Amino acid sequence: MGLLQRGSQWLGNTLTENEGVAVSIRRGENLTEDVRAVIGRTTAIKDDGDVTIEMTCRDFLILTADYVIDGTAVLPAAGDLIEESALVEGGPLPTFEVLPFAGEPHERYSDPYRKRLRIHTKQVSPVEEA
């Protein structure tokens, strides 16, 4: 492993340990708990000449090796659910569905060594009132 790869891995691990929140990943009946994720966002602007729309989605940055379903490390799939267990005490868990965003796939690697995933999501519960 080269110096840049070691440095990238150290930075990713340090960010996850210090800034990460506890999340659970659900795919169908399978649930993986105690995963650390860093919260991010992706913004896209759509301009058709008359109207400009700014869209934002919540991203979860999760170490690739930590995205485990039924005991096996896998890539995220559209429809997977991510619950932020660290944000709510005694209330319903905020749940986010993995899905594509603004023409991008639902996930991509966020580093050149494929150690961290950036996963696009949309909050599906509890539904926030307007």
Backbone as JSON Lines, residues from 0, in Angstrom:
{"i":0,"aa":"M","n":[0.86,-1.17,0.0],"ca":[0.0,0.0,0.0],"c":[0.9,1.23,0.0]}
{"i":1,"aa":"G","n":[0.65,2.15,-0.93],"ca":[1.46,3.34,-1.06],"c":[1.13,4.4,-0.01]}
{"i":2,"aa":"L","n":[1.97,5.4,0.05],"ca":[1.81,6.48,1.02],"c":[0.48,7.22,0.86]}
{"i":3,"aa":"L","n":[0.1,7.54,-0.37],"ca":[-1.17,8.25,-0.58],"c":[-2.36,7.39,-0.18]}
{"i":4,"aa":"Q","n":[-2.31,6.1,-0.5],"ca":[-3.41,5.22,-0.13],"c":[-3.5,5.08,1.39]}
{"i":5,"aa":"R","n":[-2.37,4.95,2.07],"ca":[-2.4,4.88,3.55],"c":[-2.95,6.17,4.14]}
{"i":6,"aa":"G","n":[-2.53,7.3,3.59],"ca":[-3.02,8.59,4.08],"c":[-4.51,8.75,3.86]}
{"i":7,"aa":"S","n":[-5.0,8.33,2.69],"ca":[-6.43,8.4,2.39],"c":[-7.22,7.51,3.34]}
{"i":8,"aa":"Q","n":[-6.69,6.3,3.59],"ca":[-7.37,5.38,4.5],"c":[-7.4,5.93,5.92]}
{"i":9,"aa":"W","n":[-6.28,6.5,6.38],"ca":[-6.23,7.09,7.72],"c":[-7.23,8.23,7.84]}
{"i":10,"aa":"L","n":[-7.27,9.1,6.84],"ca":[-8.19,10.24,6.87],"c":[-9.64,9.77,6.89]}
{"i":11,"aa":"G","n":[-9.98,8.8,6.06],"ca":[-11.35,8.26,6.03],"c":[-11.74,7.64,7.36]}
{"i":12,"aa":"N","n":[-10.86,6.84,7.93],"ca":[-11.15,6.2,9.22],"c":[-11.29,7.22,10.33]}
{"i":13,"aa":"T","n":[-10.42,8.24,10.34],"ca":[-10.48,9.28,11.37],"c":[-11.76,10.08,11.25]}
{"i":14,"aa":"L","n":[-12.16,10.43,10.04],"ca":[-13.41,11.15,9.82],"c":[-14.59,10.33,10.31]}
{"i":15,"aa":"T","n":[-14.63,9.05,9.98],"ca":[-15.73,8.19,10.41],"c":[-15.78,8.08,11.92]}
{"i":16,"aa":"E","n":[-14.65,7.89,12.58],"ca":[-14.61,7.75,14.03],"c":[-15.03,9.02,14.74]}
{"i":17,"aa":"N","n":[-14.61,10.19,14.24],"ca":[-14.84,11.44,14.95],"c":[-16.11,12.17,14.54]}
{"i":18,"aa":"E","n":[-16.54,12.02,13.32],"ca":[-17.7,12.75,12.82],"c":[-18.87,11.85,12.45]}
{"i":19,"aa":"G","n":[-18.65,10.55,12.5],"ca":[-19.69,9.6,12.1],"c":[-20.8,9.49,13.13]}
{"i":20,"aa":"V","n":[-21.98,9.12,12.65],"ca":[-23.13,8.86,13.52],"c":[-23.51,7.39,13.35]}
{"i":21,"aa":"A","n":[-24.22,6.86,14.36],"ca":[-24.65,5.47,14.3],"c":[-25.85,5.34,13.37]}
{"i":22,"aa":"V","n":[-25.8,4.37,12.47],"ca":[-26.92,4.1,11.57],"c":[-27.14,2.59,11.5]}
{"i":23,"aa":"S","n":[-28.33,2.23,11.05],"ca":[-28.67,0.84,10.75],"c":[-29.02,0.77,9.28]}
{"i":24,"aa":"I","n":[-28.71,-0.35,8.65],"ca":[-29.01,-0.57,7.24],"c":[-30.0,-1.71,7.15]}
{"i":25,"aa":"R","n":[-31.09,-1.5,6.4],"ca":[-32.11,-2.53,6.25],"c":[-32.32,-2.82,4.76]}
{"i":26,"aa":"R","n":[-32.29,-4.1,4.43],"ca":[-32.65,-4.56,3.09],"c":[-33.64,-5.7,3.29]}
{"i":27,"aa":"G","n":[-34.9,-5.43,2.98],"ca":[-35.94,-6.43,3.23],"c":[-36.01,-6.74,4.71]}
{"i":28,"aa":"E","n":[-35.89,-8.0,5.06],"ca":[-35.94,-8.42,6.46],"c":[-34.57,-8.37,7.14]}
{"i":29,"aa":"N","n":[-33.51,-8.15,6.37],"ca":[-32.16,-8.15,6.94],"c":[-31.82,-6.77,7.48]}
{"i":30,"aa":"L","n":[-31.25,-6.75,8.68],"ca":[-30.91,-5.5,9.35],"c":[-29.47,-5.57,9.84]}
{"i":31,"aa":"T","n":[-28.69,-4.55,9.52],"ca":[-27.32,-4.41,10.02],"c":[-27.29,-3.19,10.91]}
{"i":32,"aa":"E","n":[-26.87,-3.36,12.16],"ca":[-26.84,-2.25,13.1],"c":[-25.41,-1.84,13.41]}
{"i":33,"aa":"D","n":[-25.29,-0.71,14.09],"ca":[-24.0,-0.22,14.58],"c":[-22.99,0.05,13.48]}
{"i":34,"aa":"V","n":[-23.44,0.67,12.41],"ca":[-22.56,1.12,11.34],"c":[-22.34,2.61,11.54]}
{"i":35,"aa":"R","n":[-21.14,3.09,11.32],"ca":[-20.84,4.51,11.44],"c":[-20.9,5.13,10.04]}
{"i":36,"aa":"A","n":[-21.56,6.28,9.96],"ca":[-21.68,6.99,8.69],"c":[-21.45,8.48,8.9]}
{"i":37,"aa":"V","n":[-20.8,9.1,7.96],"ca":[-20.64,10.55,7.96],"c":[-21.76,11.11,7.1]}
{"i":38,"aa":"I","n":[-22.42,12.15,7.6],"ca":[-23.54,12.76,6.88],"c":[-22.99,13.77,5.87]}
{"i":39,"aa":"G","n":[-23.54,13.72,4.67],"ca":[-23.17,14.67,3.63],"c":[-24.41,15.07,2.85]}
{"i":40,"aa":"R","n":[-24.2,15.8,1.78],"ca":[-25.31,16.15,0.9],"c":[-24.78,16.41,-0.5]}
{"i":41,"aa":"T","n":[-25.67,16.23,-1.43],"ca":[-25.38,16.54,-2.83],"c":[-26.45,17.5,-3.31]}
{"i":42,"aa":"T","n":[-26.02,18.54,-3.99],"ca":[-26.94,19.55,-4.5],"c":[-26.86,19.56,-6.03]}
{"i":43,"aa":"A","n":[-28.01,19.69,-6.66],"ca":[-28.08,19.78,-8.12],"c":[-28.99,20.94,-8.48]}
{"i":44,"aa":"I","n":[-28.64,21.62,-9.55],"ca":[-29.46,22.73,-10.03],"c":[-29.95,22.4,-11.42]}
{"i":45,"aa":"K","n":[-31.26,22.52,-11.61],"ca":[-31.88,22.27,-12.91],"c":[-32.45,23.6,-13.41]}
{"i":46,"aa":"D","n":[-32.01,24.01,-14.58],"ca":[-32.45,25.29,-15.14],"c":[-32.95,25.03,-16.55]}
{"i":47,"aa":"D","n":[-34.26,25.23,-16.77],"ca":[-34.82,25.01,-18.1],"c":[-34.97,26.31,-18.88]}
{"i":48,"aa":"G","n":[-34.36,27.38,-18.38],"ca":[-34.46,28.67,-19.05],"c":[-35.5,29.58,-18.43]}
{"i":49,"aa":"D","n":[-36.59,29.0,-17.94],"ca":[-37.65,29.78,-17.3],"c":[-37.63,29.64,-15.78]}
{"i":50,"aa":"V","n":[-37.38,28.44,-15.33],"ca":[-37.42,28.13,-13.9],"c":[-36.14,27.43,-13.5]}
{"i":51,"aa":"T","n":[-35.6,27.85,-12.36],"ca":[-34.42,27.2,-11.81],"c":[-34.84,26.48,-10.53]}
{"i":52,"aa":"I","n":[-34.51,25.22,-10.45],"ca":[-34.85,24.41,-9.28],"c":[-33.56,23.89,-8.66]}
{"i":53,"aa":"E","n":[-33.41,24.1,-7.35],"ca":[-32.27,23.55,-6.62],"c":[-32.76,22.36,-5.82]}
{"i":54,"aa":"M","n":[-32.11,21.22,-6.0],"ca":[-32.5,19.99,-5.3],"c":[-31.33,19.56,-4.43]}
{"i":55,"aa":"T","n":[-31.66,19.02,-3.26],"ca":[-30.63,18.52,-2.35],"c":[-31.05,17.17,-1.82]}
{"i":56,"aa":"C","n":[-30.09,16.27,-1.71],"ca":[-30.38,14.98,-1.07],"c":[-29.39,14.76,0.06]}
{"i":57,"aa":"R","n":[-29.78,13.94,1.01],"ca":[-28.91,13.59,2.12],"c":[-28.07,12.4,1.7]}
{"i":58,"aa":"D","n":[-26.77,12.52,1.9],"ca":[-25.85,11.45,1.57],"c":[-25.31,10.83,2.85]}
{"i":59,"aa":"F","n":[-25.01,9.56,2.78],"ca":[-24.33,8.86,3.86],"c":[-23.01,8.36,3.3]}
{"i":60,"aa":"L","n":[-21.92,8.73,3.95],"ca":[-20.6,8.24,3.55],"c":[-20.25,7.11,4.51]}
{"i":61,"aa":"I","n":[-20.18,5.9,3.98],"ca":[-19.98,4.7,4.77],"c":[-18.78,3.95,4.21]}
{"i":62,"aa":"L","n":[-17.92,3.45,5.09],"ca":[-16.8,2.64,4.63],"c":[-17.34,1.44,3.86]}
{"i":63,"aa":"T","n":[-16.76,1.15,2.71],"ca":[-17.23,0.07,1.85],"c":[-17.3,-1.26,2.61]}
{"i":64,"aa":"A","n":[-16.32,-1.53,3.44],"ca":[-16.28,-2.79,4.19],"c":[-17.37,-2.87,5.25]}
{"i":65,"aa":"D","n":[-17.95,-1.71,5.63],"ca":[-18.99,-1.68,6.67],"c":[-20.4,-1.85,6.11]}
{"i":66,"aa":"Y","n":[-20.57,-1.79,4.79],"ca":[-21.91,-1.93,4.21],"c":[-22.17,-3.42,4.06]}
{"i":67,"aa":"V","n":[-22.71,-3.99,5.13],"ca":[-22.87,-5.44,5.25],"c":[-24.35,-5.78,5.35]}
{"i":68,"aa":"I","n":[-24.79,-6.74,4.55],"ca":[-26.15,-7.26,4.6],"c":[-26.06,-8.78,4.79]}
{"i":69,"aa":"D","n":[-26.72,-9.25,5.81],"ca":[-26.76,-10.69,6.09],"c":[-25.35,-11.29,6.18]}
{"i":70,"aa":"G","n":[-24.43,-10.53,6.82],"ca":[-23.08,-11.03,7.05],"c":[-22.12,-10.89,5.9]}
{"i":71,"aa":"T","n":[-22.55,-10.28,4.78],"ca":[-21.7,-10.16,3.6],"c":[-21.6,-8.69,3.18]}
{"i":72,"aa":"A","n":[-20.37,-8.23,2.93],"ca":[-20.18,-6.87,2.42],"c":[-20.74,-6.8,1.0]}
{"i":73,"aa":"V","n":[-21.63,-5.87,0.77],"ca":[-22.27,-5.69,-0.54],"c":[-22.28,-4.22,-0.9]}
{"i":74,"aa":"L","n":[-22.65,-3.92,-2.12],"ca":[-22.88,-2.53,-2.52],"c":[-24.32,-2.17,-2.21]}
{"i":75,"aa":"P","n":[-24.58,-0.89,-1.94],"ca":[-25.96,-0.47,-1.68],"c":[-26.85,-0.75,-2.89]}
{"i":76,"aa":"A","n":[-28.12,-1.0,-2.62],"ca":[-29.1,-1.22,-3.67],"c":[-30.21,-0.18,-3.51]}
{"i":77,"aa":"A","n":[-30.75,0.29,-4.63],"ca":[-31.9,1.19,-4.56],"c":[-32.98,0.49,-3.75]}
{"i":78,"aa":"G","n":[-33.56,1.23,-2.81],"ca":[-34.6,0.66,-1.95],"c":[-34.1,0.27,-0.57]}
{"i":79,"aa":"D","n":[-32.77,0.13,-0.38],"ca":[-32.25,-0.1,0.96],"c":[-32.68,1.06,1.85]}
{"i":80,"aa":"L","n":[-32.83,0.8,3.13],"ca":[-33.2,1.84,4.09],"c":[-32.07,2.06,5.08]}
{"i":81,"aa":"I","n":[-31.81,3.32,5.39],"ca":[-30.8,3.68,6.37],"c":[-31.51,4.47,7.48]}
{"i":82,"aa":"E","n":[-31.37,4.0,8.72],"ca":[-31.99,4.65,9.87],"c":[-30.91,5.32,10.7]}
{"i":83,"aa":"E","n":[-31.13,6.59,11.03],"ca":[-30.19,7.33,11.87],"c":[-30.56,7.14,13.33]}
{"i":84,"aa":"S","n":[-30.01,6.14,13.95],"ca":[-30.38,5.83,15.33],"c":[-29.81,6.81,16.33]}
{"i":85,"aa":"A","n":[-28.78,7.55,15.99],"ca":[-28.14,8.46,16.94],"c":[-28.88,9.79,17.1]}
{"i":86,"aa":"L","n":[-29.77,10.14,16.2],"ca":[-30.37,11.46,16.23],"c":[-31.59,11.58,17.11]}
{"i":87,"aa":"V","n":[-32.25,10.49,17.41],"ca":[-33.54,10.57,18.09],"c":[-33.49,9.78,19.38]}
{"i":88,"aa":"E","n":[-33.93,10.42,20.46],"ca":[-34.03,9.73,21.73],"c":[-35.51,9.58,22.06]}
{"i":89,"aa":"G","n":[-36.02,8.37,21.98],"ca":[-37.4,8.1,22.34],"c":[-38.42,8.37,21.25]}
{"i":90,"aa":"G","n":[-38.02,8.94,20.13],"ca":[-38.96,9.23,19.05],"c":[-38.75,8.26,17.9]}
{"i":91,"aa":"P","n":[-39.53,8.42,16.84],"ca":[-39.35,7.55,15.67],"c":[-38.0,7.81,15.0]}
{"i":92,"aa":"L","n":[-37.4,6.77,14.48],"ca":[-36.11,6.91,13.83],"c":[-36.27,7.56,12.46]}
{"i":93,"aa":"P","n":[-35.44,8.56,12.14],"ca":[-35.46,9.09,10.78],"c":[-34.96,8.01,9.83]}
{"i":94,"aa":"T","n":[-35.75,7.71,8.82],"ca":[-35.41,6.66,7.88],"c":[-35.27,7.25,6.49]}
{"i":95,"aa":"F","n":[-34.21,6.83,5.79],"ca":[-33.89,7.35,4.47],"c":[-33.79,6.19,3.49]}
{"i":96,"aa":"E","n":[-34.38,6.37,2.3],"ca":[-34.34,5.34,1.27],"c":[-33.22,5.65,0.28]}
{"i":97,"aa":"V","n":[-32.46,4.63,-0.08],"ca":[-31.39,4.75,-1.06],"c":[-32.03,4.84,-2.44]}
{"i":98,"aa":"L","n":[-31.67,5.9,-3.19],"ca":[-32.2,6.06,-4.54],"c":[-31.33,6.98,-5.37]}
{"i":99,"aa":"P","n":[-31.43,6.89,-6.7],"ca":[-30.65,7.77,-7.57],"c":[-31.03,9.23,-7.35]}
{"i":100,"aa":"F","n":[-30.11,10.12,-7.7],"ca":[-30.38,11.55,-7.51],"c":[-29.83,12.34,-8.68]}
{"i":101,"aa":"A","n":[-30.68,13.15,-9.27],"ca":[-30.31,14.12,-10.31],"c":[-29.45,13.5,-11.42]}
{"i":102,"aa":"G","n":[-29.88,12.33,-11.89],"ca":[-29.18,11.69,-12.99],"c":[-27.96,10.87,-12.57]}
{"i":103,"aa":"E","n":[-27.62,10.89,-11.3],"ca":[-26.51,10.08,-10.8],"c":[-27.04,8.75,-10.28]}
{"i":104,"aa":"P","n":[-26.21,7.72,-10.28],"ca":[-26.65,6.46,-9.65],"c":[-26.82,6.66,-8.14]}
{"i":105,"aa":"H","n":[-27.42,5.69,-7.48],"ca":[-27.72,5.83,-6.05],"c":[-26.47,5.79,-5.18]}
{"i":106,"aa":"E","n":[-25.37,5.29,-5.69],"ca":[-24.14,5.26,-4.92],"c":[-22.94,5.4,-5.85]}
{"i":107,"aa":"R","n":[-21.83,5.83,-5.24],"ca":[-20.57,5.88,-5.97],"c":[-19.45,5.85,-4.94]}
{"i":108,"aa":"Y","n":[-18.28,5.49,-5.37],"ca":[-17.13,5.54,-4.48],"c":[-16.72,7.0,-4.3]}
{"i":109,"aa":"S","n":[-16.33,7.37,-3.09],"ca":[-15.97,8.76,-2.85],"c":[-14.46,8.95,-2.72]}
{"i":110,"aa":"D","n":[-13.7,7.91,-3.0],"ca":[-12.24,8.04,-2.98],"c":[-11.67,7.15,-4.08]}
{"i":111,"aa":"P","n":[-10.45,7.41,-4.51],"ca":[-9.9,6.65,-5.64],"c":[-9.58,5.19,-5.3]}
{"i":112,"aa":"Y","n":[-9.59,4.84,-4.01],"ca":[-9.22,3.48,-3.61],"c":[-10.44,2.62,-3.27]}
{"i":113,"aa":"R","n":[-11.63,3.18,-3.47],"ca":[-12.9,2.46,-3.25],"c":[-13.07,1.99,-1.81]}
{"i":114,"aa":"K","n":[-12.62,2.8,-0.86],"ca":[-12.74,2.46,0.56],"c":[-13.99,3.06,1.19]}
{"i":115,"aa":"R","n":[-14.58,4.07,0.54],"ca":[-15.74,4.75,1.1],"c":[-16.79,4.94,0.02]}
{"i":116,"aa":"L","n":[-18.06,4.72,0.39],"ca":[-19.19,4.92,-0.51],"c":[-19.91,6.22,-0.19]}
{"i":117,"aa":"R","n":[-20.37,6.91,-1.2],"ca":[-21.29,8.05,-1.03],"c":[-22.64,7.55,-1.52]}
{"i":118,"aa":"I","n":[-23.62,7.51,-0.6],"ca":[-24.92,6.91,-0.89],"c":[-25.98,8.01,-0.86]}
{"i":119,"aa":"H","n":[-26.69,8.2,-1.98],"ca":[-27.75,9.21,-2.06],"c":[-29.04,8.65,-1.47]}
{"i":120,"aa":"T","n":[-29.75,9.49,-0.7],"ca":[-30.99,9.04,-0.07],"c":[-32.03,10.15,-0.04]}
{"i":121,"aa":"K","n":[-33.25,9.73,0.29],"ca":[-34.36,10.66,0.51],"c":[-35.06,10.21,1.8]}
{"i":122,"aa":"Q","n":[-35.4,11.17,2.65],"ca":[-36.09,10.83,3.9],"c":[-37.49,10.34,3.6]}
{"i":123,"aa":"V","n":[-37.84,9.17,4.15],"ca":[-39.16,8.58,3.92],"c":[-40.0,8.51,5.19]}
{"i":124,"aa":"S","n":[-39.36,8.61,6.37],"ca":[-40.13,8.66,7.62],"c":[-39.23,9.17,8.74]}
{"i":125,"aa":"P","n":[-39.73,9.78,9.8],"ca":[-41.1,10.28,9.78],"c":[-41.21,11.39,8.74]}
{"i":126,"aa":"V","n":[-42.38,11.5,8.15],"ca":[-42.62,12.51,7.12],"c":[-42.71,13.87,7.78]}
{"i":127,"aa":"E","n":[-41.89,14.79,7.31],"ca":[-41.9,16.14,7.88],"c":[-43.09,16.92,7.31]}
{"i":128,"aa":"E","n":[-43.77,17.64,8.18],"ca":[-44.92,18.44,7.74],"c":[-44.43,19.76,7.14]}
{"i":129,"aa":"A","n":[-45.1,20.19,6.09],"ca":[-44.7,21.43,5.41],"c":[-45.2,22.64,6.13]}
